[in-house]
Amino acid sequence: FAVFSPFFPKFFPGNRLAPSVYLLPPPSEELSSSKPTLSLTCLVRGFFPETIDVQWQKD
């Protein structure tokens, strides 16, 4: 978690909290399916300020 702005304290007073990030597996129905796609869910919580940008990258 990073903020690159000298104005951060003016707009977001308070303590910064890093997010907790959880990657949830696909539903079991999808795992047993013959479809070539799966759903992944990313849960991000417990952070401040409440603005966040989440990006997925293929490795």
A tleap script that builds the chain and sets N, CA, C and O, in Angstrom:
source leaprc.protein.ff14SB
mol = sequence {
  NPHE ALA VAL PHE SER PRO PHE PHE PRO LYS
  PHE PHE PRO GLY ASN ARG LEU ALA PRO SER
  VAL TYR LEU LEU PRO PRO PRO SER GLU GLU
  LEU SER SER SER LYS PRO THR LEU SER LEU
  THR CYS LEU VAL ARG GLY PHE PHE PRO GLU
  THR ILE ASP VAL GLN TRP GLN LYS CASP
}
set mol.1.N position { 0.860 -1.165 0.000 }
set mol.1.CA position { 0.000 0.000 0.000 }
set mol.1.C position { 0.897 1.215 0.000 }
set mol.1.O position { 1.755 1.358 0.871 }
set mol.2.N position { 0.707 2.090 -0.966 }
set mol.2.CA position { 1.579 3.257 -1.051 }
set mol.2.C position { 0.780 4.474 -1.499 }
set mol.2.O position { -0.112 4.370 -2.341 }
set mol.3.N position { 1.100 5.592 -0.942 }
set mol.3.CA position { 0.496 6.860 -1.345 }
set mol.3.C position { 1.633 7.800 -1.694 }
set mol.3.O position { 2.531 8.029 -0.883 }
set mol.4.N position { 1.596 8.343 -2.899 }
set mol.4.CA position { 2.679 9.200 -3.370 }
set mol.4.C position { 2.183 10.629 -3.555 }
set mol.4.O position { 2.191 11.156 -4.667 }
set mol.5.N position { 1.755 11.249 -2.470 }
set mol.5.CA position { 1.267 12.616 -2.567 }
set mol.5.C position { 1.638 13.386 -1.307 }
set mol.5.O position { 1.397 12.912 -0.197 }
set mol.6.N position { 2.222 14.572 -1.472 }
set mol.6.CA position { 2.530 15.388 -0.300 }
set mol.6.C position { 1.262 15.945 0.346 }
set mol.6.O position { 1.313 16.451 1.467 }
set mol.7.N position { 0.123 15.857 -0.349 }
set mol.7.CA position { -1.131 16.392 0.162 }
set mol.7.C position { -1.947 15.353 0.920 }
set mol.7.O position { -3.039 15.661 1.398 }
set mol.8.N position { -1.442 14.135 1.039 }
set mol.8.CA position { -2.181 13.042 1.674 }
set mol.8.C position { -2.742 13.420 3.043 }
set mol.8.O position { -3.936 13.215 3.265 }
set mol.9.N position { -1.955 13.957 3.973 }
set mol.9.CA position { -2.501 14.267 5.306 }
set mol.9.C position { -3.617 15.308 5.292 }
set mol.9.O position { -4.481 15.287 6.168 }
set mol.10.N position { -3.618 16.213 4.319 }
set mol.10.CA position { -4.653 17.247 4.261 }
set mol.10.C position { -6.005 16.667 3.862 }
set mol.10.O position { -7.040 17.088 4.378 }
set mol.11.N position { -5.996 15.696 2.941 }
set mol.11.CA position { -7.238 15.139 2.425 }
set mol.11.C position { -7.718 13.928 3.215 }
set mol.11.O position { -8.918 13.653 3.249 }
set mol.12.N position { -6.806 13.203 3.848 }
set mol.12.CA position { -7.150 11.987 4.571 }
set mol.12.C position { -6.547 12.018 5.971 }
set mol.12.O position { -5.595 11.290 6.252 }
set mol.13.N position { -7.095 12.857 6.853 }
set mol.13.CA position { -6.546 12.892 8.210 }
set mol.13.C position { -6.827 11.569 8.921 }
set mol.13.O position { -7.851 10.932 8.678 }
set mol.14.N position { -5.930 11.170 9.784 }
set mol.14.CA position { -6.101 9.921 10.521 }
set mol.14.C position { -4.974 8.957 10.219 }
set mol.14.O position { -4.075 9.250 9.431 }
set mol.15.N position { -5.037 7.818 10.850 }
set mol.15.CA position { -3.993 6.810 10.663 }
set mol.15.C position { -4.258 5.984 9.416 }
set mol.15.O position { -5.384 5.548 9.178 }
set mol.16.N position { -3.217 5.771 8.622 }
set mol.16.CA position { -3.334 4.909 7.453 }
set mol.16.C position { -3.291 3.462 7.912 }
set mol.16.O position { -2.510 3.105 8.795 }
set mol.17.N position { -4.127 2.635 7.315 }
set mol.17.CA position { -4.140 1.212 7.608 }
set mol.17.C position { -3.937 0.438 6.319 }
set mol.17.O position { -4.646 0.667 5.339 }
set mol.18.N position { -2.978 -0.472 6.309 }
set mol.18.CA position { -2.745 -1.312 5.133 }
set mol.18.C position { -3.896 -2.306 4.998 }
set mol.18.O position { -4.455 -2.746 6.002 }
set mol.19.N position { -4.251 -2.661 3.767 }
set mol.19.CA position { -5.370 -3.587 3.577 }
set mol.19.C position { -4.996 -5.029 3.896 }
set mol.19.O position { -3.831 -5.421 3.824 }
set mol.20.N position { -6.005 -5.796 4.246 }
set mol.20.CA position { -5.887 -7.251 4.292 }
set mol.20.C position { -6.455 -7.743 2.973 }
set mol.20.O position { -7.539 -7.320 2.571 }
set mol.21.N position { -5.737 -8.635 2.289 }
set mol.21.CA position { -6.144 -9.105 0.968 }
set mol.21.C position { -6.323 -10.614 1.016 }
set mol.21.O position { -5.454 -11.342 1.495 }
set mol.22.N position { -7.463 -11.070 0.512 }
set mol.22.CA position { -7.785 -12.494 0.499 }
set mol.22.C position { -8.181 -12.893 -0.916 }
set mol.22.O position { -9.021 -12.239 -1.534 }
set mol.23.N position { -7.589 -13.947 -1.428 }
set mol.23.CA position { -7.961 -14.494 -2.727 }
set mol.23.C position { -8.806 -15.729 -2.463 }
set mol.23.O position { -8.336 -16.704 -1.877 }
set mol.24.N position { -10.060 -15.679 -2.903 }
set mol.24.CA position { -10.997 -16.768 -2.658 }
set mol.24.C position { -11.036 -17.699 -3.866 }
set mol.24.O position { -11.020 -17.226 -5.002 }
set mol.25.N position { -11.085 -19.003 -3.645 }
set mol.25.CA position { -11.067 -19.964 -4.750 }
set mol.25.C position { -12.392 -19.973 -5.512 }
set mol.25.O position { -13.403 -19.466 -5.028 }
set mol.26.N position { -12.370 -20.553 -6.704 }
set mol.26.CA position { -13.610 -20.674 -7.477 }
set mol.26.C position { -14.605 -21.579 -6.752 }
set mol.26.O position { -14.208 -22.440 -5.967 }
set mol.27.N position { -15.886 -21.384 -7.014 }
set mol.27.CA position { -16.888 -22.286 -6.442 }
set mol.27.C position { -16.658 -23.721 -6.922 }
set mol.27.O position { -16.163 -23.934 -8.028 }
set mol.28.N position { -17.012 -24.688 -6.102 }
set mol.28.CA position { -16.781 -26.097 -6.449 }
set mol.28.C position { -17.497 -26.495 -7.734 }
set mol.28.O position { -17.010 -27.353 -8.469 }
set mol.29.N position { -18.662 -25.876 -8.020 }
set mol.29.CA position { -19.369 -26.192 -9.269 }
set mol.29.C position { -18.509 -25.852 -10.484 }
set mol.29.O position { -18.521 -26.577 -11.478 }
set mol.30.N position { -17.770 -24.757 -10.403 }
set mol.30.CA position { -16.914 -24.363 -11.519 }
set mol.30.C position { -15.722 -25.302 -11.654 }
set mol.30.O position { -15.279 -25.585 -12.767 }
set mol.31.N position { -15.207 -25.779 -10.545 }
set mol.31.CA position { -14.054 -26.680 -10.598 }
set mol.31.C position { -14.412 -28.013 -11.245 }
set mol.31.O position { -13.569 -28.636 -11.890 }
set mol.32.N position { -15.643 -28.448 -11.080 }
set mol.32.CA position { -16.059 -29.726 -11.658 }
set mol.32.C position { -16.658 -29.567 -13.053 }
set mol.32.O position { -17.040 -30.556 -13.678 }
set mol.33.N position { -16.743 -28.346 -13.539 }
set mol.33.CA position { -17.310 -28.071 -14.859 }
set mol.33.C position { -16.249 -28.247 -15.943 }
set mol.33.O position { -15.049 -28.176 -15.680 }
set mol.34.N position { -16.720 -28.477 -17.159 }
set mol.34.CA position { -15.790 -28.602 -18.291 }
set mol.34.C position { -15.528 -27.259 -18.971 }
set mol.34.O position { -14.803 -27.203 -19.964 }
set mol.35.N position { -16.108 -26.181 -18.450 }
set mol.35.CA position { -15.884 -24.852 -19.034 }
set mol.35.C position { -14.420 -24.447 -18.851 }
set mol.35.O position { -13.798 -24.803 -17.850 }
set mol.36.N position { -13.870 -23.705 -19.814 }
set mol.36.CA position { -12.445 -23.322 -19.734 }
set mol.36.C position { -12.170 -22.091 -18.864 }
set mol.36.O position { -11.041 -21.602 -18.831 }
set mol.37.N position { -13.184 -21.588 -18.161 }
set mol.37.CA position { -12.980 -20.397 -17.333 }
set mol.37.C position { -13.378 -20.676 -15.886 }
set mol.37.O position { -14.181 -21.566 -15.606 }
set mol.38.N position { -12.800 -19.897 -14.977 }
set mol.38.CA position { -13.111 -19.973 -13.553 }
set mol.38.C position { -13.268 -18.565 -13.005 }
set mol.38.O position { -12.749 -17.607 -13.579 }
set mol.39.N position { -13.976 -18.441 -11.906 }
set mol.39.CA position { -14.130 -17.158 -11.222 }
set mol.39.C position { -13.174 -17.095 -10.042 }
set mol.39.O position { -13.070 -18.045 -9.265 }
set mol.40.N position { -12.479 -15.979 -9.912 }
set mol.40.CA position { -11.656 -15.718 -8.736 }
set mol.40.C position { -12.206 -14.469 -8.071 }
set mol.40.O position { -12.601 -13.517 -8.744 }
set mol.41.N position { -12.228 -14.479 -6.765 }
set mol.41.CA position { -12.717 -13.329 -6.014 }
set mol.41.C position { -11.601 -12.808 -5.125 }
set mol.41.O position { -10.957 -13.571 -4.405 }
set mol.42.N position { -11.381 -11.509 -5.184 }
set mol.42.CA position { -10.379 -10.867 -4.350 }
set mol.42.C position { -11.113 -9.984 -3.343 }
set mol.42.O position { -11.832 -9.062 -3.727 }
set mol.43.N position { -10.930 -10.270 -2.058 }
set mol.43.CA position { -11.547 -9.491 -0.992 }
set mol.43.C position { -10.471 -8.618 -0.359 }
set mol.43.O position { -9.458 -9.122 0.126 }
set mol.44.N position { -10.694 -7.316 -0.366 }
set mol.44.CA position { -9.756 -6.352 0.215 }
set mol.44.C position { -10.522 -5.588 1.287 }
set mol.44.O position { -11.556 -4.981 1.009 }
set mol.45.N position { -10.007 -5.622 2.519 }
set mol.45.CA position { -10.747 -4.978 3.604 }
set mol.45.C position { -9.823 -4.445 4.684 }
set mol.45.O position { -8.638 -4.776 4.735 }
set mol.46.N position { -10.390 -3.613 5.546 }
set mol.46.CA position { -9.678 -3.124 6.718 }
set mol.46.C position { -8.634 -2.065 6.434 }
set mol.46.O position { -7.625 -1.998 7.137 }
set mol.47.N position { -8.846 -1.233 5.420 }
set mol.47.CA position { -7.841 -0.237 5.054 }
set mol.47.C position { -8.394 1.176 5.208 }
set mol.47.O position { -9.606 1.394 5.214 }
set mol.48.N position { -7.481 2.118 5.332 }
set mol.48.CA position { -7.831 3.536 5.375 }
set mol.48.C position { -6.699 4.324 4.744 }
set mol.48.O position { -5.538 4.049 5.045 }
set mol.49.N position { -6.977 5.275 3.895 }
set mol.49.CA position { -8.286 5.792 3.531 }
set mol.49.C position { -9.058 4.778 2.688 }
set mol.49.O position { -8.502 3.784 2.221 }
set mol.50.N position { -10.344 5.051 2.506 }
set mol.50.CA position { -11.210 4.068 1.874 }
set mol.50.C position { -11.099 4.009 0.355 }
set mol.50.O position { -11.810 3.217 -0.264 }
set mol.51.N position { -10.255 4.795 -0.262 }
set mol.51.CA position { -10.038 4.734 -1.702 }
set mol.51.C position { -8.932 3.730 -1.993 }
set mol.51.O position { -7.872 3.769 -1.369 }
set mol.52.N position { -9.181 2.822 -2.950 }
set mol.52.CA position { -8.182 1.803 -3.269 }
set mol.52.C position { -8.285 1.444 -4.746 }
set mol.52.O position { -9.358 1.542 -5.341 }
set mol.53.N position { -7.190 1.037 -5.325 }
set mol.53.CA position { -7.123 0.601 -6.715 }
set mol.53.C position { -6.580 -0.824 -6.709 }
set mol.53.O position { -5.477 -1.068 -6.220 }
set mol.54.N position { -7.348 -1.762 -7.248 }
set mol.54.CA position { -6.940 -3.169 -7.292 }
set mol.54.C position { -6.720 -3.549 -8.745 }
set mol.54.O position { -7.552 -3.254 -9.603 }
set mol.55.N position { -5.602 -4.201 -9.021 }
set mol.55.CA position { -5.284 -4.638 -10.381 }
set mol.55.C position { -4.937 -6.118 -10.371 }
set mol.55.O position { -4.314 -6.614 -9.433 }
set mol.56.N position { -5.348 -6.819 -11.425 }
set mol.56.CA position { -5.001 -8.228 -11.605 }
set mol.56.C position { -3.884 -8.299 -12.637 }
set mol.56.O position { -3.891 -7.571 -13.630 }
set mol.57.N position { -2.931 -9.181 -12.391 }
set mol.57.CA position { -1.850 -9.401 -13.351 }
set mol.57.C position { -1.710 -10.891 -13.598 }
set mol.57.O position { -1.799 -11.696 -12.671 }
set mol.58.N position { -1.492 -11.248 -14.841 }
set mol.58.CA position { -1.280 -12.646 -15.197 }
set mol.58.C position { 0.205 -12.937 -15.099 }
set mol.58.O position { 1.027 -12.211 -15.659 }
set mol.59.N position { 0.547 -13.997 -14.389 }
set mol.59.CA position { 1.950 -14.366 -14.197 }
set mol.59.C position { 2.314 -15.511 -15.124 }
set mol.59.O position { 3.456 -15.972 -15.117 }
savepdb mol mol.pdb
quit
